[in-house]
């Protein structure tokens, strides 16, 4: 998988569909905010180049998780179990594409959602 393919399947894409089907957990605001943070995460990973260090990748992971903590707090804790799983899967897959070789949940050290 590539970053481009992954980006087409960001969790907020599915959230928008669920919102359109009357899932009141989501708003345009919390979806857009999450989209922006995830786009920034991908852009930061791409900027690391072809041979990033594990430390550099994990710094990007830390930044995106902390930003998502802030969004979740700002928008009344809308990240629940299913959303957490979707976000973690996305974050971890992007880190793998960037070159991280880890089977652990690399988000849990910073995650509050």
N, C-alpha and C positions, 0 to 999 in steps of 0.2 A: 504494500500500500504506500501511497505517496501522501505528502502533506495536502496536496490539492484534492485528492480523493477523500481524505479524512475530513477536510473542511466542508465538503458538500454534505457530510453527515453529522454535523455538530448537533449536540443535544437540543439546542433551541429550535432547530428545524422541526423536530418531532413535537416539541412543546407547543409550537405555534399551531400545529394540527390539533393537538389535544385542547388547546384554548378555543379553537374554532368549533370544537365539538362540546363546548360548554364546560370545560374543566376550569373552574374558577381559581385554581392555584396560580395561574399565569396571567400576566398583563403584558401589554406591548412594552411597557417600561422595563419590567424585570427580564423579559426576553431580550430586548435590545441591549441592555446593560451586560447581560451574560455573553451575548454575541461579541460585543466589543472586547471584553476581557479575553475570550477564547481566541479571537483574531489576533490580538496583541501577543498572546502566548505563542501561537504558531509563528508569527513574524519574528519574535525574539529567538525561537529555536532555529529558524532559517538563517538568521543573522550570525549564528554561531559557526556556520560554515560546515565543511565536510567532515572534520575530525574534532568535534567538541569534546571537552573533558566531561567526565561524569559529574564533577563539581559544577560546571557551567550549566549542564542540563538540569540538575537538581535545583539550581538557583532560579531557573525559569519556572520550574514546577512550584517552588515555594512562592514566587511572586503571583502566579495565577491562583493558587489556593487561597492565599491571603486576600487577594482581590475578590474572590468568590465569597469568602467569609463576610467581607464588607457589604457586598451586594445582598447576600442572604439576610443580613441584619437590617439593612436599609429597607428591604421589601418584605418584612414580616415573616422571615423564616420559610420561604417558599420551597427551599430545597429539602425534599423529604427523601425517603429511602430509594425510590425508583430514580429520582433525579440525581441523587448522590452516586448511585451505581453508574448511571449514564455518564456523568461528568468524570468520575474516576477512570472509567474505561477510555474515554476520549483523551484525558490527560496522559494516562499511561501509554496508550498507543502512540501518541505524538512523541513522547519521550523515546519510545523504541525506534520510531522512524528516524529520530535525530541521532540514534546510536547508543542509547542507554541499554545495557544488558542487565536487567533485574526482573525478577518474578514477584517482587514484593509490592505492596501497596505503597507507592512512593508519595502519596498525598497525606497519609495519616498523621505525620509529625506536625502538620500545620492546620489540618482540616478541623473546622468547628461545626460543619454541617453533616 
